Amino acid sequence: MEPKTAFPLPLAIALMFLTDSPAIHAQEGPFFLGIDVAGSLTDFDHAKVSDNTRTEPNTISHGLVFHNRDSANDTTQSLGVFAGYRMPLDNEKLYVAVEVDFRDHHGDVRGFIAGKRNPDLERMEFPGNRWAQSGESWPDRLRYKTRQSWGVTFKLGGQPDFWTTMAGSDASLYLLAGVRRVDSEMRLDFVGCGNPVMTCASAEEFVVASQTVDFITTAWTAGVGLEKPLGSVVLQAELRYTHHETLNWTNLIDLTGRPGTELLVATDTEVDDVELGLRLLRYF
């Protein structure tokens, strides 16, 4: 498991580059370029349906449908670069901006679904284990990870009096909204009985397996930010909420070798992030 608290070396180098300059106020232009580092509370909600209505009548859970759901959350991090354009409106205190960005993400979220069992089955229990039989909802160990993402963000900013009084006449606040493409993966590790017509009676009969599913999906972001010039660079702090497109996939598990009689396992995962980020940029 990769460490979640390590300070990324690329960020340290970039900070040295951006701040190693004379403390003079560069003339602002409409274009900007910068880096950001962010920490997120990432949450996923995972639901699974194991549907035996298509299976052969002689399978031990024929006709039954098992539903189960669980959720998990953990902290993750990202390091990114961005570039954009800012344009003042008629009122010089208001502006709009658009930016594009790329982020490299670190950390993962892990969870566990206990599974659902057929109460009509007689089974042998093994010390410390309650392993599932064929057709039941097998317990899953889950790991969700965002690898990379890229997006477009639109901003509307201004200098309300209460904020300039607190932070100075050159400080501003802004609202933001955007869309992202997210490269992520979901890994499931599971154990269960693969015999469709008889319960497994020994530990050697159970199957241990895993599945990794890759996704490129869309996410939507909204949030607020503040901006304050610091010498030749500008500091921004942002609070963002991101809702990801639902991850879903279906497995057809052939129990008896006859097409059209497979066990259907349908899975849906919803992911949300609440993120706090710090950004350094320059206008030019």
Secondary structure as UniProt FT lines:
FT   HELIX           9..19
FT   STRAND          31..51
FT   TURN            53..54
FT   TURN            57..58
FT   TURN            60..63
FT   STRAND          65..88
FT   TURN            92..93
FT   STRAND          95..106
FT   STRAND          109..113
FT   TURN            119..120
FT   TURN            127..128
FT   TURN            134..135
FT   STRAND          140..158
FT   HELIX           161..167
FT   TURN            169..170
FT   STRAND          172..193
FT   HELIX           203..205
FT   STRAND          206..230
FT   TURN            231..232
FT   STRAND          233..244
FT   STRAND          247..253
FT   TURN            259..260
FT   STRAND          263..283
//
